[in-house]
Structures are given as C-alpha cells and as structure tokens.
C-alpha cells in the first residue's frame, strides 16, 4: 500500500487490521509498516473479487453470500471486544451522509430545487431514517462490505479489504451493503432468503421478529443508498470519476422499491419517480 502521509494516515488501517486479525477474519494483514513515508506491506488475498465471481459464476452465488454473511457474523460477534474503540456512526454523520444525496445528486448534478414544502418533507424523511438507524443494536461496522471489497479465497473465504473506515453503528448496515449491493443486483427473493438466514444466525438479531428485522434492513438500505447515489455524483463532479454514474440507477432502484412498501416514504417515492429518475435519464442522453 502506497498512501502518502499528506493525503492519508495509514495508522487507522493498521489498527483495525489488528482488530480483525484478532477476530479471526481473513482480512488483509499488515506485515511491515513505514508510517512516516506511507508504505505498508500487506498479505495477499488474491485477485478475484466477489463482483467478478458473482458475474461470471452466478450458480455459486448462494455459497459466496453464505460465506460472506458468516464472516460478517463473526466480525460482529468478535467485534464486541473492540467496537467501543471505533468512531460512532452517530446522528451527525448519518444526517450528513443523507445531505450528500440532496446536495450532490439532486442539486449539483440534476439541478433539482427544493421548495419550502420539499425541504420540510425531506428533513422529516431524514429524521425517520436516522432515528431508525440509531435504534438498532450497535455493532462493529465495516461500512463498505460489498462485492468490490471481498475477495474469493480458497481458504477461509472471503478475504476482506478496505476496512479503514470502520465505525460502531447499526446492526443491518453491512448486511445491506452486501445483499443490496450497488454494483450487482440480486433478486428480491434471494435477498429475502439471505436476510432471513442472517436473522436466524445472529445473536443480536434473532431476539427480534423477522418482520421487524426486515424493516430495519430496508430502512437502513434507504439511508445507505441515498448516500451512495450522492457519493457517485460527487465522485464525478469533484474527482472526475465518471464511471460511477452507471451505478446510480441500480442504487436508486433499491430506494424506489422500499418506498413502495412503506407509506412513511411517500415524499421520497414521489421525488424519485417524478423528478430524480426522469432528470437522471435526461442527463444520461
């Protein structure tokens, strides 16, 4: 890893690598470190991303997802030993992430203006999502536990990368990242099967009803996917990374599906259906 100190501090990565190693995960290990110059020597987890494997061999998806969920469960259970040493995924951060959607996708990319009534409805929606996230059991959260950060490994699958932004946050956050992936879409039926497997297997989740857990999962996904859609737009306009635009429709499709289930998101559903998605389509022409 080459991470110049003026741009990035490697120490959090190394510290969390130690946490995950003690938790027994097959995650990148720091073998040697020169923090002053920003160089780390890491263990090699191979070259096959989950994304590649899922695209090329969908017949193996059930086994790959089960392996990933088992690793996630292991991280959450063992993470009880170190989660309090992680930054908190608090209401300030959750709200700030939602505003990325409002500012960068709606405003900067699509030029959508909010009326006073829109602003009120938007902030009410944000409060619902933030409150729901904070009511969940708080666990160690990878924060980007998806197909581009998981490697297919012959032993102790999967290999886990890109964990330097770990926080202590909502129980369903990483599960959403995995099963409602912004880069590859599973069927609703497969998602439900996997959510129910995780719910049965998790000591932190199994005491709650399946319906309540699915609701937490869906609402957490709404927060995450709004944030992700905004970040993809920001990556274009701030960082010149245009290819992420292709992932916005898939990401917002998850949100649209959720707004059709829960009446609390009537404003959000109308915003997407009547303004965001048509403007996004026009901008892509």
C-alpha positions, 0 to 999 in steps of 0.5 A, spaced: 500 500 500 502 506 497 498 512 501 502 518 502 502 521 509 499 528 506 493 525 503 492 519 508 494 516 515 495 509 514 495 508 522 487 507 522 488 501 517 493 498 521 489 498 527 483 495 525 487 490 521 489 488 528 482 488 530 480 483 525 486 479 525 484 478 532 477 476 530 479 471 526 477 474 519 481 473 513 482 480 512 488 483 509 494 483 514 499 488 515 506 485 515 511 491 515 509 498 516 513 505 514 508 510 517 512 516 516 513 515 508 506 511 507 508 504 505 505 498 508 506 491 506 500 487 506 498 479 505 495 477 499 488 475 498 488 474 491 485 477 485 478 475 484 473 479 487 466 477 489 463 482 483 467 478 478 465 471 481 458 473 482 458 475 474 461 470 471 459 464 476 452 466 478 450 458 480 455 459 486 452 465 488 448 462 494 455 459 497 459 466 496 453 470 500 453 464 505 460 465 506 460 472 506 454 473 511 458 468 516 464 472 516 460 478 517 457 474 523 463 473 526 466 480 525 460 482 529 460 477 534 468 478 535 467 485 534 464 486 541 471 486 544 473 492 540 467 496 537 467 501 543 474 503 540 471 505 533 468 512 531 460 512 532 456 512 526 452 517 530 446 522 528 451 527 525 454 523 520 448 519 518 444 526 517 450 528 513 451 522 509 443 523 507 445 531 505 450 528 500 444 525 496 440 532 496 446 536 495 450 532 490 445 528 486 439 532 486 442 539 486 449 539 483 448 534 478 440 534 476 439 541 478 433 539 482 430 545 487 427 544 493 421 548 495 419 550 502 414 544 502 420 539 499 425 541 504 420 540 510 418 533 507 425 531 506 428 533 513 422 529 516 424 523 511 431 524 514 429 524 521 425 517 520 431 514 517 436 516 522 432 515 528 431 508 525 438 507 524 440 509 531 435 504 534 438 498 532 443 494 536 450 497 535 455 493 532 462 493 529 461 496 522 465 495 516 461 500 512 463 498 505 462 490 505 460 489 498 462 485 492 468 490 490 471 489 497 471 481 498 475 477 495 474 469 493 479 465 497 480 458 497 481 458 504 477 461 509 473 465 504 472 471 503 478 475 504 476 482 506 479 489 504 478 496 505 476 496 512 479 503 514 473 506 515 470 502 520 465 505 525 460 502 531 453 503 528 447 499 526 446 492 526 443 491 518 448 496 515 453 491 512 448 486 511 445 491 506 451 493 503 452 486 501 445 483 499 443 490 496 449 491 493 450 497 488 454 494 483 450 487 482 443 486 483 440 480 486 433 478 486 428 480 491 427 473 493 434 471 494 435 477 498 429 475 502 432 468 503 439 471 505 436 476 510 432 471 513 438 466 514 442 472 517 436 473 522 436 466 524 444 466 525 445 472 529 445 473 536 443 480 536 438 479 531 434 473 532 431 476 539 427 480 534 421 478 529 423 477 522 418 482 520 421 487 524 428 485 522 426 486 515 424 493 516 430 495 519 434 492 513 430 496 508 430 502 512 437 502 513 438 500 505 434 507 504 439 511 508 445 507 505 443 508 498 441 515 498 448 516 500 451 512 495 447 515 489 450 522 492 457 519 493 457 517 485 455 524 483 460 527 487 465 522 485 464 525 478 463 532 479 469 533 484 474 527 482 472 526 475 470 519 476 465 518 471 464 511 471 460 511 477 454 514 474 452 507 471 451 505 478 446 510 480 440 507 477 441 500 480 442 504 487 436 508 486 432 502 484 433 499 491 430 506 494 424 506 489 422 499 491 422 500 499 418 506 498 413 502 495 412 498 501 412 503 506 407 509 506 412 513 511 416 514 504 411 517 500 415 524 499 421 520 497 417 515 492 414 521 489 421 525 488 424 519 485 419 517 480 417 524 478 423 528 478 430 524 480 429 518 475 426 522 469 432 528 470 437 522 471 435 519 464 435 526 461 442 527 463 444 520 461 442 522 453 
